[in-house]
Amino acid sequence: MAGWYQVKLFVEHASGVSMDALHVLVGFMLFIVAVTVVRRGLGSFVPWSAVLVVELANELYDLSVERWPSLATQLGESTKDIMLTMALPTLLLAIARWRPGWIADAGSAGNGP
């Protein structure tokens, strides 16, 4: 499984995008894919949970492969990665559940009273 770590490093260096930004982008992409695959709306906890499970598995993998001098710093970095990955899925989930008009029927935007 050390190959997964190498793939992540390759993507970071080849894209020129920081690992933090990649967490945000991949979290959003995974959420959209999960919504499509499970055929649930943005307001469903099922796709959100799928992203969380994938991200937690990724962070557990990172913790098993990397060894930092300070465990506290490494755990803090993992926590940050989880928060960055889940930020947009959580925002979309919240909007879909509590302000669905913001994303529903976007074609009628501006045509209201």
N, C-alpha and C positions, 0 to 999 in steps of 0.2 A: 504494500500500500504506500510505500515511500514514493511511488510514482505520482500519486495525487499531489503531494507536496511540491514535486518538481513541476507539475502542470501549472499549479497556482503561481509559482515563481516565474515560469515562462510567460504566462498571461500578463502578469504585472509588468515585467520588463519589456515584453514585446509591444504592449499597448501604450506604455508610458503613463498609465493611469495608476494612481496610488492604490495600495491595498484597501485603505479605508473607503475610497470612492468605489472600488470594485464591490465591496460588501453592500453598499447602497444599491448599486446597479443590479447586481445579481439577485439581491433580495427582492427588488421590484420585478425583475424578469421571472423569477421562480414563482412569485405570487400570481402573476398573470397566467403563467403556464398551469399552475395548480387550479386556478379558477376555471380555465378551459378544460382541463382533463377531468376534474371532478364534476363539472357542469353545475357549479353552484355560483351564486352571486358574490360580488365583492364584499357584501355584508355577512357572509357565512364564515364561521370560525374554522370550517374544515380546511379551506386552502391556506388560511393564516397559520393553522396548526401544522400543516404539511411543511411550510417554509420554516417554522420554528424547529421542527424535528430535524430537517436537513441541516440547519445552521448549528444546532446543538451537536449533531454528529460530527460536523466539520470542526467545531471547536474542541470536542473531545479528542478527535484525531490529532489536531494541532498540539494539544497538551501532551499527547503520547509521543509525538515525533520531536518536538522542540524541547530543549532544556535551557531555560533562562537562569542566570545567576540568582535572581530573586523570584521566588514563586508568587509573591504578592503582586509584583509587577506583571508577571505573565498572566495571572488570573484577572488582573485589571484590564489588560489588553484584550483578553477573551471576552470579558463583559462588554467592553466597548464595541468589539466586533459584533456581538449579538445585538446590541442596541442599534448599531448602524444598519445591520441587515434587516432588522424588523421595523425600522422607522417608517418607511413608506408603506409597507403592507398594513401596519397598524393605523396609519393615517387614513388610508383608503378604506379600511374596515370601519373605522369610526365615522367617516363621512357617509359611507353607504348605509350605516345603521341609523345615524342620528340626523343626517342632513341629505337624504337621498335625492332631493330635488337639485342638489348641486351637480350631480352626475347623471341623473336620469333625463332622457329625451333632450340631449344636448342640441339637437337640430332645431328645437323651438326657442332656444335662447334668444332673448331680445324681442320675441314676438308677443310678449305678455302685455297686460294692460298698461 
